Amino acid sequence: MVATSVGITAEVLSSKGLISALASRIILAAAVIDDVLGLLVLAVVSSLARGRVNVAGLALTAAVALAFTLIVAKWGTRAARRMVPHVEPRMRIQDAQFTLSLCLLFALSLAAVYAGVAAIVGAFLAGMALSETVGTRVHDLAQGVAEFLVPFFLVGIGLNLKAGVFGEASTLALAVAILAAAIVSKLAGCGIAAFRLGRADALRIGTGMIPRGEVGLVVAQIGQSLGVITQQVYGVVVFMAVATTLIAPPFLAAAFRGAVPEKRSSQPG
């Protein structure tokens, strides 16, 4: 429940021409930090799930994971800016930047696994490193690959979900309670932290941080593969992630009602 999926939020705000608003920029930045923190927590929990509690080993894993994340986050973009222009001309293939991006994606994912964290951390950091380096062609190709693979990811989520678990009153009650906690925790926690910006922006930031989306689903799959969560808990997590994603657009529309679109973001196209 730590990580925030900002895809829906960014899409809604972009369509309204509000992506450059102060509240929108804070949501996007906070969501990135949320994801990094959530993935670090996942690294610690995963190491706990693999065997006995070893405080020294756990501390080492957490330190390596944190160092790996901070190093790539801080110097990844700078390194990519220097590497891509030198390597791309030597590859002599079509869409060399995209091929190079995929190579970096898999390399950092593998490095993340050896560092003791989930492969998704390395993939996320590869995207951060390349986001300001590659051209729009790479973004378009990556979007196409994502649109092709997402249905398979969602099918995997559905195949692992046993709908019968919601036939138990206790599981259904837990799902409702977790959903309420997921909404209130972001509204209150992020809203209070942003209250000095004014009540309107505080509400907008809290609302924009509600959706959990794909990050929560990935974490749930990892937890299930490690055998540390039951089918009931997996079902509750999937329900929470999907529900928070579905309620985000109407909540955002209400929170940003009356906001003035930025001129540079309101142009058609």
Backbone bond lengths (Angstrom), bond angles and torsions (degrees), N, CA, C in turn:
res aa  C-N    CA-C-N  psi(-1)  N-CA   C-N-CA  omega(-1)  CA-C   N-CA-C  phi
1 M - - - 1.461 - - 1.519 112.65 -
2 V 1.339 117.31 -0.56 1.472 120.39 -178.73 1.516 111.38 -74.60
3 A 1.339 115.21 -50.07 1.464 119.95 -172.07 1.518 112.10 -67.90
4 T 1.334 114.79 151.17 1.459 122.05 178.13 1.519 109.38 -117.98
5 S 1.325 117.04 128.49 1.465 120.92 173.45 1.523 108.09 -92.41
6 V 1.313 115.81 113.74 1.454 119.60 -172.67 1.520 112.14 -98.03
7 G 1.344 118.22 2.19 1.458 120.67 -176.76 1.514 112.93 -58.75
8 I 1.341 117.33 -48.47 1.463 121.44 179.84 1.521 110.31 -65.00
9 T 1.321 115.86 -43.82 1.468 120.40 180.00 1.523 111.15 -59.96
10 A 1.340 116.30 -46.97 1.468 120.24 -179.34 1.522 111.34 -63.28
11 E 1.337 117.27 -38.38 1.460 121.16 -179.51 1.524 110.85 -65.02
12 V 1.334 116.61 -44.60 1.465 121.08 -179.48 1.523 110.61 -64.22
13 L 1.330 116.28 -46.88 1.464 120.28 -177.66 1.531 111.18 -67.44
14 S 1.341 116.00 -36.64 1.465 119.37 178.91 1.523 110.80 -65.43
15 S 1.329 116.87 -41.26 1.466 120.13 -179.88 1.522 112.06 -65.62
16 K 1.324 116.94 -26.13 1.460 121.60 179.12 1.530 112.28 -92.51
17 G 1.354 116.65 -0.05 1.459 119.92 -179.18 1.507 113.64 71.61
18 L 1.332 116.76 27.70 1.465 121.20 -175.34 1.521 112.62 -115.39
19 I 1.320 117.72 12.53 1.456 120.77 -174.30 1.530 111.79 -66.73
20 S 1.345 117.54 -22.41 1.460 120.74 -179.09 1.523 112.71 -95.02
21 A 1.320 117.77 0.58 1.462 120.66 178.51 1.520 110.42 -65.25
22 L 1.333 116.80 156.13 1.464 121.45 -177.88 1.527 110.94 -57.53
23 A 1.314 117.43 -47.70 1.464 120.81 -179.32 1.519 110.83 -61.17
24 S 1.326 117.35 -39.07 1.471 121.06 -179.79 1.517 111.03 -65.11
25 R 1.331 116.98 -43.12 1.467 119.90 -179.78 1.523 110.92 -64.52
26 I 1.321 116.85 -38.58 1.465 120.25 178.58 1.527 110.49 -65.99
27 I 1.329 117.11 -40.77 1.467 121.10 178.90 1.523 110.46 -60.42
28 L 1.335 117.02 -46.80 1.459 120.94 -177.90 1.524 111.16 -63.23
29 A 1.341 116.98 -44.30 1.463 120.23 -179.51 1.526 111.30 -67.46
30 A 1.324 116.43 -43.67 1.468 120.22 -179.34 1.519 111.19 -65.52
31 A 1.327 117.65 -34.18 1.462 120.92 179.94 1.528 111.09 -65.49
32 V 1.327 116.81 -38.42 1.464 120.47 176.87 1.522 110.05 -63.11
33 I 1.342 116.68 -46.55 1.464 120.67 178.91 1.526 110.38 -62.68
34 D 1.324 116.26 -41.17 1.469 121.54 176.55 1.523 111.58 -55.91
35 D 1.327 115.43 -46.51 1.463 119.50 -178.22 1.526 111.19 -62.83
36 V 1.335 116.77 -44.41 1.464 120.75 179.88 1.522 110.22 -61.70
37 L 1.326 117.25 -46.77 1.460 120.37 179.63 1.527 111.17 -63.25
38 G 1.320 116.12 -42.62 1.455 119.90 179.42 1.518 112.32 -62.09
39 L 1.342 116.75 -39.91 1.455 120.34 179.80 1.523 111.58 -70.86
40 L 1.327 117.40 -32.22 1.465 120.32 174.54 1.527 110.69 -66.29
41 V 1.324 116.68 -41.52 1.463 120.04 175.56 1.522 110.15 -61.72
42 L 1.329 116.44 -39.86 1.460 121.14 177.85 1.523 110.53 -60.41
43 A 1.332 117.43 -39.36 1.464 120.82 179.45 1.525 110.86 -61.72
44 V 1.332 115.87 -42.93 1.468 120.25 -179.40 1.529 110.24 -66.50
45 V 1.323 116.46 -46.79 1.468 120.61 -178.56 1.528 110.92 -64.38
46 S 1.337 116.95 -38.87 1.460 120.53 179.20 1.521 111.01 -62.88
47 S 1.334 116.80 -41.09 1.468 119.59 178.93 1.519 110.87 -65.83
48 L 1.314 117.34 -34.38 1.460 120.93 175.91 1.526 110.99 -65.55
49 A 1.317 116.64 -35.83 1.461 120.95 -175.26 1.522 112.95 -75.26
50 R 1.329 117.72 -16.15 1.463 119.83 -174.54 1.522 113.11 -85.22
51 G 1.297 119.55 -5.51 1.457 120.50 179.99 1.506 111.72 172.02
52 R 1.337 114.47 -156.28 1.455 119.75 -179.15 1.522 110.63 -68.15
53 V 1.306 114.75 156.91 1.461 120.02 179.82 1.519 109.16 -74.22
54 N 1.301 116.14 113.72 1.461 122.56 177.51 1.522 106.79 -116.85
55 V 1.314 115.28 104.89 1.466 119.48 -173.70 1.519 111.27 -60.35
56 A 1.331 117.36 -44.17 1.465 120.62 -179.15 1.522 110.74 -64.52
57 G 1.340 116.21 -46.24 1.454 119.77 179.05 1.516 112.12 -64.43
58 L 1.342 116.13 -38.82 1.454 120.88 178.89 1.517 111.22 -64.84
59 A 1.335 116.19 -42.28 1.464 120.61 178.42 1.524 110.83 -64.15
60 L 1.355 115.99 -39.55 1.467 119.74 179.24 1.517 110.78 -65.79
61 T 1.352 115.94 -43.16 1.463 119.81 178.54 1.518 111.30 -60.91
62 A 1.340 116.18 -45.32 1.455 120.56 179.66 1.526 111.12 -62.98
63 A 1.348 116.80 -39.95 1.463 120.74 -179.49 1.524 111.10 -66.64
64 V 1.348 116.29 -43.51 1.469 120.28 179.10 1.522 110.57 -64.39
65 A 1.333 115.87 -43.33 1.460 120.48 179.52 1.525 111.06 -62.17
66 L 1.328 116.14 -44.59 1.460 120.40 -179.77 1.526 110.85 -65.35
67 A 1.343 116.79 -43.76 1.462 120.41 179.90 1.530 110.52 -63.30
68 F 1.329 116.65 -44.59 1.466 121.30 178.89 1.523 110.83 -58.19
69 T 1.330 115.95 -46.44 1.461 120.43 -178.16 1.522 111.39 -65.35
70 L 1.324 117.04 -46.48 1.466 120.85 -177.05 1.527 111.66 -66.66
71 I 1.337 117.06 -40.35 1.461 120.33 -178.75 1.526 110.89 -63.96
72 V 1.332 116.13 -47.62 1.468 119.30 -179.40 1.525 111.03 -67.92
73 A 1.348 116.38 -39.66 1.456 119.57 -179.54 1.524 111.67 -65.40
74 K 1.330 117.03 -37.05 1.468 120.44 -175.39 1.526 112.42 -82.39
75 W 1.349 116.52 -43.58 1.467 119.15 -174.21 1.527 113.34 -110.89
76 G 1.323 118.08 -2.15 1.454 120.35 -176.95 1.520 113.23 -61.34
77 T 1.332 116.68 -47.65 1.467 120.54 -179.16 1.518 111.18 -63.47
78 R 1.329 116.30 -42.00 1.474 120.10 179.51 1.529 110.63 -62.89
79 A 1.320 116.31 -42.97 1.465 119.97 179.32 1.524 111.04 -66.17
80 A 1.333 116.48 -40.39 1.468 119.86 179.71 1.525 111.12 -64.28
81 R 1.326 117.24 -38.49 1.465 120.39 179.17 1.523 111.82 -62.23
82 R 1.329 117.22 -33.65 1.456 120.69 179.58 1.526 112.07 -83.13
83 M 1.333 116.30 -34.27 1.456 120.42 -174.11 1.523 112.71 -78.46
84 V 1.325 117.46 -46.27 1.464 121.32 -172.59 1.529 112.32 -58.02
85 P 1.358 120.63 -48.73 1.476 119.30 -179.35 1.524 113.82 -61.77
86 H 1.344 117.89 -27.70 1.469 120.55 -179.27 1.522 111.82 -83.14
87 V 1.302 117.43 -37.46 1.462 121.20 -174.52 1.530 111.55 -83.40
88 E 1.336 117.67 -37.69 1.466 122.03 -173.96 1.528 113.27 -55.84
89 P 1.368 119.58 -47.86 1.478 118.47 -178.22 1.525 112.95 -64.32
90 R 1.317 118.37 -26.29 1.459 121.31 -176.29 1.523 112.75 -81.78
91 M 1.334 117.55 -13.74 1.456 119.88 -177.37 1.523 112.19 -76.59
92 R 1.335 117.99 -29.47 1.462 123.92 174.37 1.526 112.26 52.56
93 I 1.298 116.87 43.87 1.461 122.11 175.91 1.520 108.19 -134.97
94 Q 1.325 115.59 161.39 1.460 120.02 178.80 1.528 109.20 -71.72
95 D 1.319 115.78 143.18 1.472 121.93 -178.78 1.519 111.33 53.12
96 A 1.333 115.05 50.73 1.457 120.52 -178.07 1.525 111.89 -61.78
97 Q 1.335 116.47 -36.38 1.470 119.40 179.95 1.519 111.28 -62.02
98 F 1.319 116.56 -40.57 1.459 120.47 -179.61 1.529 110.66 -66.57
99 T 1.327 116.69 -43.27 1.460 120.98 177.84 1.520 110.63 -62.02
100 L 1.326 116.11 -42.89 1.459 120.42 178.41 1.533 111.05 -64.32
101 S 1.325 116.08 -37.59 1.462 120.11 178.35 1.522 111.29 -63.66
102 L 1.335 116.62 -41.89 1.461 120.46 178.33 1.527 111.07 -64.28
103 C 1.338 116.38 -40.43 1.462 120.01 178.05 1.527 110.94 -61.48
104 L 1.340 116.40 -42.82 1.459 120.11 178.60 1.528 110.84 -66.60
105 L 1.334 116.37 -38.13 1.458 121.41 177.91 1.529 111.10 -56.76
106 F 1.338 116.28 -51.78 1.462 119.96 -177.55 1.524 111.42 -71.04
107 A 1.343 117.54 -34.67 1.465 120.66 179.71 1.525 110.98 -64.38
108 L 1.344 116.58 -46.46 1.461 119.46 179.85 1.525 111.51 -70.62
109 S 1.325 117.58 -32.31 1.464 119.97 176.21 1.526 110.16 -63.45
110 L 1.341 116.59 -43.47 1.456 120.63 177.78 1.521 111.16 -66.10
111 A 1.338 116.47 -41.11 1.467 120.06 177.88 1.522 110.79 -62.39
112 A 1.329 116.62 -37.58 1.458 120.10 178.86 1.525 111.31 -63.24
113 V 1.332 116.67 -41.01 1.468 120.41 178.84 1.529 110.15 -62.52
114 Y 1.331 117.34 -43.72 1.458 120.30 178.97 1.529 111.68 -69.72
115 A 1.332 117.14 -24.65 1.464 120.78 176.86 1.522 111.80 -78.55
116 G 1.330 116.13 -9.36 1.459 120.03 176.89 1.504 114.76 99.04
117 V 1.329 117.00 12.71 1.461 119.92 179.03 1.522 108.97 -119.98
118 A 1.329 116.07 171.14 1.462 120.53 -178.48 1.527 110.56 -69.57
119 A 1.341 115.76 151.40 1.465 120.79 -179.60 1.518 111.86 -60.35
120 I 1.338 117.11 -28.38 1.462 120.54 -179.67 1.523 111.93 -60.81
121 V 1.356 116.91 -28.16 1.467 119.93 178.59 1.524 109.76 -65.33
122 G 1.333 117.09 -46.97 1.457 120.53 179.16 1.514 112.17 -63.09
123 A 1.343 116.37 -40.38 1.463 119.99 178.89 1.527 110.60 -63.78
124 F 1.329 116.45 -42.18 1.462 121.38 178.99 1.533 110.37 -61.53
125 L 1.337 116.56 -44.73 1.461 120.37 -178.72 1.525 111.54 -68.56
126 A 1.326 117.47 -32.37 1.470 120.00 175.78 1.518 110.28 -62.56
127 G 1.329 116.14 -41.66 1.462 119.76 176.49 1.514 112.20 -61.97
128 M 1.340 116.45 -41.53 1.466 120.16 178.06 1.517 111.22 -61.96
129 A 1.335 116.72 -42.83 1.463 120.63 -177.01 1.516 112.09 -66.28
130 L 1.333 116.69 -33.75 1.461 120.68 -174.61 1.522 114.01 -95.48
131 S 1.335 117.04 -10.60 1.465 120.00 -170.97 1.521 113.31 -59.70
132 E 1.332 117.59 -32.47 1.462 120.64 -177.48 1.524 111.84 -105.10
133 T 1.334 116.41 8.99 1.461 119.91 -174.22 1.522 112.99 -110.62
134 V 1.331 116.93 -45.46 1.461 120.78 -174.69 1.526 110.33 -83.87
135 G 1.322 115.20 164.17 1.454 120.98 -177.77 1.517 113.19 -84.22
136 T 1.323 114.86 177.84 1.465 120.21 -178.64 1.524 111.82 -65.86
137 R 1.321 117.78 -25.68 1.470 121.40 178.07 1.534 110.70 -60.19
138 V 1.322 116.60 -40.92 1.464 120.87 179.50 1.525 110.07 -67.23
139 H 1.327 116.87 -40.50 1.470 120.53 177.95 1.533 110.17 -61.64
140 D 1.322 116.75 -41.94 1.467 120.49 -179.94 1.525 111.26 -65.56
141 L 1.332 116.54 -43.25 1.466 119.92 179.35 1.528 111.05 -66.16
142 A 1.329 116.02 -40.35 1.467 119.61 178.60 1.523 111.01 -64.05
143 Q 1.338 115.76 -37.73 1.468 119.69 177.38 1.522 110.51 -63.66
144 G 1.326 116.54 -39.23 1.461 119.83 177.88 1.518 112.38 -64.62
145 V 1.315 116.47 -42.29 1.468 120.12 177.81 1.520 110.39 -63.35
146 A 1.346 116.10 -41.70 1.465 120.15 179.84 1.529 111.13 -62.25
147 E 1.334 116.23 -43.74 1.461 119.67 180.00 1.531 111.72 -64.22
148 F 1.335 116.24 -29.46 1.461 119.66 177.73 1.535 111.82 -75.72
149 L 1.333 117.09 -38.84 1.463 120.93 -173.22 1.527 113.95 -87.15
150 V 1.328 117.34 -27.55 1.470 119.78 -176.49 1.526 112.73 -56.57
151 P 1.338 119.88 -43.48 1.474 117.88 177.92 1.527 113.67 -57.62
152 F 1.350 116.92 -36.87 1.466 119.59 178.03 1.532 110.28 -66.90
153 F 1.332 115.98 -38.84 1.464 120.38 177.19 1.529 110.58 -61.81
154 L 1.328 116.10 -43.96 1.460 119.72 -179.28 1.530 111.66 -68.60
155 V 1.333 116.55 -34.62 1.464 119.48 175.82 1.526 110.09 -63.08
156 G 1.328 116.09 -41.39 1.465 119.73 177.50 1.521 111.74 -60.70
157 I 1.345 115.65 -40.72 1.468 119.54 176.82 1.518 109.97 -61.47
158 G 1.330 116.59 -46.25 1.457 120.34 -178.07 1.513 113.41 -65.42
159 L 1.351 117.00 -38.55 1.460 120.39 -179.37 1.524 111.99 -65.94
160 N 1.324 116.55 -30.32 1.469 120.37 -179.86 1.523 112.64 -84.77
161 L 1.325 116.97 -9.59 1.462 120.80 -176.90 1.520 110.30 -94.52
162 K 1.298 116.30 125.71 1.460 122.56 176.34 1.529 108.06 -99.10
163 A 1.341 115.72 106.20 1.466 120.02 -176.08 1.521 112.04 -62.82
164 G 1.333 116.78 -22.65 1.457 119.80 -178.42 1.514 114.54 -64.54
165 V 1.352 116.85 -18.75 1.468 118.67 -178.99 1.523 111.57 -64.39
166 F 1.342 116.67 -24.95 1.460 119.58 -179.35 1.526 111.65 -80.60
167 G 1.320 116.97 -0.49 1.456 119.93 173.96 1.514 112.77 -75.81
168 E 1.337 115.75 -15.41 1.458 120.50 177.33 1.525 109.21 -87.91
169 A 1.308 115.61 131.52 1.468 120.55 -177.81 1.522 112.02 -60.66
170 S 1.332 116.88 -36.95 1.468 120.25 -178.44 1.523 111.28 -65.42
171 T 1.348 116.78 -40.20 1.473 120.11 179.13 1.523 110.90 -67.66
172 L 1.317 116.69 -41.46 1.459 120.69 179.01 1.526 110.98 -63.88
173 A 1.328 116.54 -41.22 1.468 120.40 178.32 1.523 110.93 -64.85
174 L 1.344 116.17 -39.78 1.465 120.17 178.01 1.521 110.74 -64.28
175 A 1.336 117.17 -40.74 1.460 121.09 179.71 1.528 110.83 -61.25
176 V 1.321 116.88 -44.06 1.470 120.97 179.29 1.531 110.17 -65.09
177 A 1.333 116.48 -41.40 1.470 120.46 -179.40 1.530 111.05 -65.38
178 I 1.345 116.62 -42.40 1.460 120.43 179.35 1.521 110.82 -66.10
179 L 1.335 117.09 -39.62 1.458 120.46 177.49 1.526 110.92 -62.00
180 A 1.328 116.57 -44.03 1.463 120.48 177.99 1.526 110.86 -62.25
181 A 1.350 116.30 -42.11 1.463 119.96 178.76 1.527 111.12 -65.22
182 A 1.344 116.66 -37.49 1.460 120.27 179.84 1.526 111.62 -63.97
183 I 1.338 116.63 -36.89 1.464 120.91 -179.46 1.521 110.96 -76.02
184 V 1.326 115.90 -49.85 1.464 120.75 -175.31 1.531 111.14 -66.26
185 S 1.342 117.03 -38.89 1.465 119.48 -176.85 1.522 111.61 -62.15
186 K 1.331 117.32 -40.28 1.462 119.77 179.36 1.528 111.58 -75.73
187 L 1.326 115.68 -42.91 1.461 118.84 179.11 1.520 110.92 -59.55
188 A 1.335 115.62 -47.76 1.468 119.86 -176.68 1.525 111.51 -76.00
189 G 1.350 115.97 -51.26 1.459 118.93 -175.74 1.520 113.19 -62.26
190 C 1.322 117.12 -52.18 1.467 120.67 -178.62 1.520 111.15 -74.74
191 G 1.329 116.58 -34.81 1.459 119.79 179.99 1.514 112.43 -65.96
192 I 1.331 116.60 -44.06 1.473 120.27 179.01 1.520 110.57 -64.58
193 A 1.343 116.53 -40.98 1.465 119.86 179.70 1.531 111.73 -62.54
194 A 1.332 116.64 -29.46 1.466 120.91 -177.84 1.527 112.61 -101.20
195 F 1.313 117.26 11.11 1.463 119.93 -173.37 1.527 113.63 -63.98
196 R 1.330 116.28 -26.11 1.473 118.84 -179.97 1.529 111.85 -67.62
197 L 1.348 117.28 -15.80 1.460 120.81 177.15 1.522 111.98 -81.29
198 G 1.329 116.08 -7.69 1.455 120.61 -177.46 1.515 110.68 114.70
199 R 1.314 115.56 155.22 1.459 120.20 -175.79 1.531 112.03 -62.16
200 A 1.330 117.29 -39.52 1.465 120.62 -177.29 1.526 111.31 -64.36
201 D 1.345 116.54 -49.63 1.467 119.13 -179.71 1.519 111.61 -67.54
202 A 1.315 118.10 -34.47 1.460 121.21 177.56 1.528 110.32 -61.10
203 L 1.338 116.43 -43.81 1.461 120.58 178.12 1.525 110.96 -65.69
204 R 1.329 116.92 -39.59 1.469 120.56 -179.77 1.520 111.23 -65.03
205 I 1.317 116.87 -43.49 1.471 120.46 -179.55 1.519 110.42 -66.38
206 G 1.325 116.68 -44.62 1.459 119.66 178.06 1.512 112.28 -60.67
207 T 1.314 116.96 -40.60 1.469 121.28 179.46 1.521 111.56 -68.74
208 G 1.324 116.96 -41.33 1.455 120.59 -178.58 1.513 114.20 -66.82
209 M 1.332 116.95 -19.06 1.466 120.78 -179.15 1.523 112.78 -92.21
210 I 1.321 118.09 -0.40 1.472 121.05 -174.68 1.531 113.83 -68.02
211 P 1.347 120.95 -46.66 1.473 119.45 -172.33 1.523 113.39 -64.07
212 R 1.328 116.21 136.72 1.474 121.31 178.28 1.526 110.71 -100.69
213 G 1.329 117.57 -42.08 1.461 121.92 170.64 1.511 115.10 58.69
214 E 1.355 114.60 -141.32 1.460 121.02 -168.70 1.516 113.58 -66.92
215 V 1.333 118.27 -29.86 1.462 120.08 -178.11 1.526 110.15 -65.18
216 G 1.321 116.55 -44.56 1.461 120.25 177.12 1.512 112.17 -62.35
217 L 1.340 117.20 -36.30 1.458 121.01 179.35 1.526 111.32 -68.34
218 V 1.335 117.12 -40.34 1.463 120.79 177.49 1.527 110.42 -62.40
219 V 1.335 116.06 -45.05 1.464 120.17 179.45 1.526 110.62 -61.83
220 A 1.327 116.84 -40.43 1.461 120.61 178.69 1.524 111.11 -62.54
221 Q 1.335 116.71 -41.42 1.465 120.15 178.26 1.521 111.23 -63.35
222 I 1.334 116.54 -41.90 1.465 120.10 179.03 1.530 109.85 -63.33
223 G 1.328 116.64 -43.03 1.460 120.13 178.70 1.509 112.37 -61.40
224 Q 1.318 116.21 -39.82 1.462 119.54 179.24 1.526 111.34 -69.63
225 S 1.337 117.07 -39.52 1.466 119.88 179.65 1.523 111.57 -65.46
226 L 1.336 117.13 -29.60 1.467 121.15 177.44 1.517 112.23 -81.75
227 G 1.320 116.31 -9.08 1.451 120.12 178.72 1.517 114.71 75.52
228 V 1.328 117.45 24.98 1.465 120.44 -176.81 1.524 112.97 -103.30
229 I 1.335 117.65 -5.82 1.462 119.92 175.10 1.523 108.71 -130.39
230 T 1.301 115.78 148.38 1.460 122.13 -178.64 1.526 110.26 -84.96
231 Q 1.329 115.80 172.27 1.456 120.86 176.09 1.525 110.72 -60.97
232 Q 1.335 117.01 -35.97 1.461 120.36 179.62 1.529 110.83 -63.94
233 V 1.328 115.75 -46.32 1.468 119.99 -179.65 1.527 110.36 -66.64
234 Y 1.320 117.33 -40.96 1.466 121.33 177.62 1.523 110.50 -59.17
235 G 1.330 116.58 -44.96 1.458 120.65 178.40 1.520 112.47 -62.00
236 V 1.335 115.99 -39.61 1.466 120.54 179.14 1.528 110.59 -64.92
237 V 1.327 116.90 -42.63 1.467 120.86 -179.43 1.525 110.52 -64.72
238 V 1.329 117.04 -44.35 1.464 120.79 178.67 1.529 110.53 -61.98
239 F 1.333 116.43 -43.27 1.463 120.65 177.86 1.530 110.51 -59.80
240 M 1.329 117.06 -45.28 1.468 120.75 -179.65 1.524 111.72 -63.01
241 A 1.351 116.66 -44.75 1.467 120.38 -178.22 1.526 111.57 -64.03
242 V 1.329 116.69 -44.25 1.459 120.57 -179.22 1.528 111.15 -68.71
243 A 1.342 116.55 -43.88 1.461 120.64 -177.42 1.529 111.67 -64.45
244 T 1.332 117.89 -43.17 1.468 119.92 179.75 1.518 111.42 -65.78
245 T 1.338 116.57 -31.10 1.464 120.17 177.65 1.524 111.22 -70.96
246 L 1.336 116.73 -38.13 1.468 120.65 -177.96 1.526 112.45 -72.71
247 I 1.333 117.14 -33.94 1.468 119.27 -176.81 1.524 112.15 -83.90
248 A 1.331 117.07 -12.04 1.466 119.18 -175.65 1.527 113.52 -61.89
249 P 1.352 120.46 -48.27 1.480 119.24 -177.26 1.527 114.83 -56.90
250 P 1.353 120.84 -49.66 1.471 118.32 178.71 1.521 113.05 -65.58
251 F 1.336 117.46 -35.30 1.461 120.61 176.92 1.521 110.73 -63.48
252 L 1.332 116.39 -43.09 1.461 120.67 179.98 1.518 111.42 -66.50
253 A 1.327 116.85 -40.89 1.463 120.53 178.88 1.517 110.43 -59.29
254 A 1.322 116.91 -40.24 1.463 120.75 179.01 1.523 111.42 -70.89
255 A 1.332 117.17 -41.23 1.463 120.96 -177.17 1.525 112.19 -67.91
256 F 1.345 116.60 -36.06 1.464 120.70 -176.96 1.527 112.35 -95.09
257 R 1.330 117.62 11.19 1.459 119.97 177.90 1.530 109.53 -63.30
258 G 1.301 116.59 127.91 1.462 120.99 -179.65 1.505 113.48 94.91
259 A 1.343 118.51 -10.20 1.460 121.08 177.99 1.522 109.83 -71.12
260 V 1.319 116.38 141.66 1.464 121.95 -177.61 1.520 109.53 -90.34
261 P 1.334 118.44 121.82 1.476 120.79 179.78 1.511 111.17 -64.00
262 E 1.364 115.09 147.89 1.448 119.92 174.22 1.517 109.77 -73.58
263 K 1.330 117.43 140.79 1.458 120.66 -177.22 1.514 111.83 -62.55
264 R 1.359 116.96 -37.68 1.452 118.86 -177.29 1.515 112.34 -74.08
265 S 1.352 117.33 -16.77 1.463 120.10 -178.35 1.506 112.25 -102.17
266 S 1.322 116.63 -7.84 1.457 119.74 -173.89 1.517 112.76 -96.97
267 Q 1.347 117.28 3.43 1.460 119.71 -179.61 1.520 109.43 -73.88
268 P 1.321 119.23 143.79 1.460 120.57 178.33 1.514 111.91 -67.36
269 G 1.326 114.26 156.14 1.450 118.60 178.22 1.487 111.39 121.62
